[in-house]
Amino acid sequence: MKALPAILAALASVGCAANFDRASMEEKLWDGDPLFTDQDVEWVERLKPQLAIPFRLAVAPPIREEYGVPPDPARSHAEIRAWAEPLLKSGVVSEVLVLPRMLLRTPVQGRHTHDYFKAVRVAAARVQADAVLFLTSVTEVEAYTNPLCLLDATLIGMLVSPGHHREALTLVEGVLLDNRNEYVYWTGMTEGKGLTVGPLATVDGRTAARESRSDALRAFGALLAQEAPRLRTSGTGK
């Protein structure tokens, strides 16, 4: 009997792997209006880097609602605020500001619209930010089982047997631009995963989805901090 928990744990760890369609997810990343409306190549090429180092950075958290999980502002803001320390140490950023919802108009169904882009830039200006980081994300959840799912044939098994996996993958993409002249300084994309295992009656993919979103935001912050020193020589005014 003492070995039973170890046996159950071993069986619960055996299962098929999730098969995420990353290409399809990347297609969904930007399900909305184009970020820029001006398609004049000559005008774009005339844009010049003008940010002075260090600069104040405003961040617009991801807005998408997927897999029945609405955005969690408190959780997202906490992850983004954690970026501040490494970015400040880089000497490139002087402050990281998470734009509050009360300054933004949330788009219908989480789609990025031109009205939303304008609201973000106006909000960034109101908090005296020099640059703004737009973020978008997409989350998918896959379900698979392990050998313990055979116990689902009994009512008790459905309630207590951890035979079901819910694995989530989140992609986060961001564009960092000058809030005054729309000069693009940097783009990046990261991913994060979440996993929950439980009985058929109670397993909930939303838990895995939330974990994957947090993991992706942490990874994005690490990538941004890693790339930040390059901004000193590749796109700043001073």
N, C-alpha and C positions, 0 to 999 in steps of 0.2 A: 504493500500500500504506500510505503514511503517513496517508492519509485514512480508512482502514478503521476504526480505533478510534472516530473521531468519528462515522462513519456508523452504526456499531453502537450507539453511545450514543444517537444521535438516534432510531433505530428503537425502542430499548428504552424510550425515554421516551414513546412513542406507545402509547396503549392506552385501553380503556374506563375510565370512572370507576366506583368502587365505589358501590353503591346500598344504603346501610344503612337498615334500618327502625328509625328512632329511637323511634317510638312503641312498637314491640314491645320494644325494649331497655329503655325506661323501665318497662314493665310487669314486666320481669324483675329490675329493680334490687333490689326488696325481696321476694325469694322465701323467705319464712320467717314466723315468728311476728310479731305486732305488737310494736312497740317498747314500748308501754305497755299494761298490762292493765286499768287503771282507766279506765272510760268515764264516770265521774260528772263531768258538766260543772261542777257547782257546786264540786266538790273541786278540779278543775283551775284554775278561776278564782280560787280562794283562794290559789293558789301565788304567792309574791312573789319578785322578784329579790333575792338576798342576797350575791352574789359581791362581794368587795372587790377593787378594782383596785390593783396587778396580781394576777392569779391564776395558779396552777399548772395547766397543761393536760396531761391524759393523752390519748393517741391510741391507739385500737384500729384497727390496719391492716385493710384489706379482707381477707376470708377466702375469697372465692369461687374455685373452680377451674373454669376454662372453656377450651374449645378445646384440651384435652389439656395445658394448661399449669398446673401447680400454683402456688400463691402462692410468691413469692420473697421471704422475710422480709428478707434482707440488702439487697436492692435497694429494697424498699418502705421499710424503716427509714431507709436513706440519704436517700431523697427526702423523707421526713417530717422527719428531723432538719434538713434544709436549710431548713425553714420557720422554724426558731428565730430566726435573725438578724433578718429583717424583723419578726417578731412581737415580739421584745424591743425593737426600735427604736420600735414603736408605743406602748410603755409600758403596754399592756393586759395582756400576758402576761409573767410573770416567769420561766417555765421551760416547755419543751416536753418531755414524757416519752413515749417510745414504749413501750407496755406489752409486756413480754417474753412470749414464748410459754409459758414455764414457769409463768406465773401464770394462764394462760388454758386453758380446755378447748375444743379445736377442735371445732366442730360437724361432725356427719356430713354429707358431701357439700356442705360449705360453706354450709349453711342456717343462718340466724340463728334461734336458739331462745331461750326464756325463760331456760334454764339458762346460755346463753352471755351474755346481757345481764347476768345477775346476777354471773357470773364477772368480766365486764369492770368492773363497778362496784366489786366487792370488790377487784380488782387495783388500780384507781385509788385506792381508799382506802388500800391498803397502801403505795402510793408517795406518800401524802399529797397527792394531787391535789385541787384544788377543783372543777374541771370536767372533763368527759370528752367526747371527740369520737368518735362512732360513724361508721364509714365502710363503705359498701357499693359494689360495682362490678359492671359487666357488660361483657363484651368480645365483639365479633363480628368475624369475619374474612371478607372477600370475596376471591374469586379472579377474575382476568381476564388477558387476554393482550395482547401487542403483535405487530406483523408478524413478528418474529423467531421466533414459534412455528411458522411454516411449516417451519422447519428441523428440527422434531421428527420429520419423516419419515425422518431419518437418525439413526443411533445417535450419531454425534458431536454432532449438533445437540441431541439430548436431554440430552447430558452437559455441553455448553459454551455453548449459545445462550441468552442471558438473555431468553427470550420470555414469562416468566410472572411475574405480579405477585401478591403477597399483601398486601392492605391491611387494617389493623385499626383499629377504633374502640372506645375504652373510655369509658364514662360512670362518673363517681365522684360519689356523693351523700353528704353528711354532715350530722349533727345534733349540735350542741353544746349540752350541758345541764349544769345544776348537778348534781354527783354526790351531793349530799345531799338535795335535795328534788325533783329531776327537772324543774325549771323549764327550759324550752327558750329559749335565748338567740339561736340563729341556725341557719339551714339554708342549704345551698348545693349547687350541682351544676356540674360542669365536664366537659369531654371532652378526649380526647387521641387522636392518631393515630400509626400506625406503618406503615412500608412496606418491603417487601423485594422485590427483583427477582432472578430467577435462572433457571437451566435447569430443565426439567421434572423431571429426576432428583434435583435437590438443593434446590429451592426449599422453604422451610419457613415456614409461616404462624405458627409459634410465636415466631419472631424478631420479626415485626411485632406480635404480641400483647403481648410483653414491652415493646417500645418504646412502644406506645400506652398501656400502664398507667403507665409512668414519666412519660410526657408529661401524662397526666391528673392524676397526683398533683402534678406541678410546677404545673400550672394551678390546682389546688385550693388549694395553698399560697399562690399569688399572690392568689387571690380572698379567702382568709381574712385575709391581711395587709391587703388593701385595705379589707375590711369591719370589721376589728378596732376602729378608732377609734370606730365607731358604738356599740360596746358600752358606751362610757363614759356615754352618755345614754339608751340604749334597753335597759335590762335589767341594771343592776348596783346593788348595795346602797349603794356609796359612790363 
